[in-house]
Amino acid sequence: MSTVTASRRVARVMRGIATADGAGVKLTRVIGQPDLDMLDPFLLLDAFGADEAVDYLAGFPDHPHRGFETVTYMLEGRMRHRDNHGNSGLLEAGSVQWMTAGRGIVHSEMPEQEHGRMAGFQLWVNLPASDKMIAPRYQDIAAERIVRVDAGDGVRVRVLAGRYGDAVGPVNGIAIAPLYLDIELAPHARGAAPLSEGHTAFAYVFEGAATFGGGDAARTLASGELAVFERSGTAVEFAAGAHGARFILVAGQPLNEPVARYGPFVMNTPEQIVEAIRDYQAGRF
């Protein structure tokens, strides 16, 4: 493959940290940890993957959100979502849910299996100040609706959001104009993906090893490592090692706004956080 003009360089490589959330679900926190508190507009990235039911069965009982979006992408397993507005949905392998919490919602995410592997990602995406108090909404996308592209030369892409070539992902109407790709590479396969100039972008490798960038600036990441890209450039080059690779590539427009965070509430000022706590305690979500 010829060198892509304006190819992004890797600015930083890091690993997540093991932690637990919800009622004790074991996971790896990649964004939202001490070494990478946030990556505007991305507030958190958790990778979860467990073979033993004891590590995930307790799930995520009822909890509130306000002021941001949660994106759950299931690789394996089944998760039931319910909220205090009467909505319910089943997230199965290959599906994605993009939930806009807006002014407030209380929901649960509970495994609907008692054995077998459960794996996937949850990403938290900040909302601009103008959208923090909008009505909650969901985009529940079944696996068969995810756009799949065989780009040739051992490159296969699932397009959850944004555009890859002529393919457009099913998630739409999101303020940050996101790109969310699941890219699988055969051994030694090479490819590239377009990125919007100035947008924040990262890749997280979860199978094999992948090299990002071209020439002397190329960096190779093992499974479990995150690459944060510089914001300059309109594409990212990638290549697999001898055993192939699989990674998610995510990008979005930075908001460049003040952030006030308190657990499941993400607003712009401390005063708005206090208001969110009062509204939740008063049952106004």
Secondary structure, 3 states (H helix, E strand, C coil): CCCCCCECCEEEEEECEEEEECCCEEEEEEECECCECCECCEEEEEEEEECCHHHCCCCEEEEEEECEEEEEEEEECCEEEEECCCCEEEECCCCEEEEECCCCEEEEEEECCCCCCEEEEEEEEECCHHHCCCCCEEEEECHHHCEEEEEECCEEEEEEECEECCEECCECCCCCCCEEEEEEECCCCEEEEECCCCCEEEEEEEEEEEEECCHHHCEEEECCEEEEECCCCCEEEEEEEEEEEEEEEEEECCCCCCCEEECCEEECCHHHHHHHHHHHHCCCC
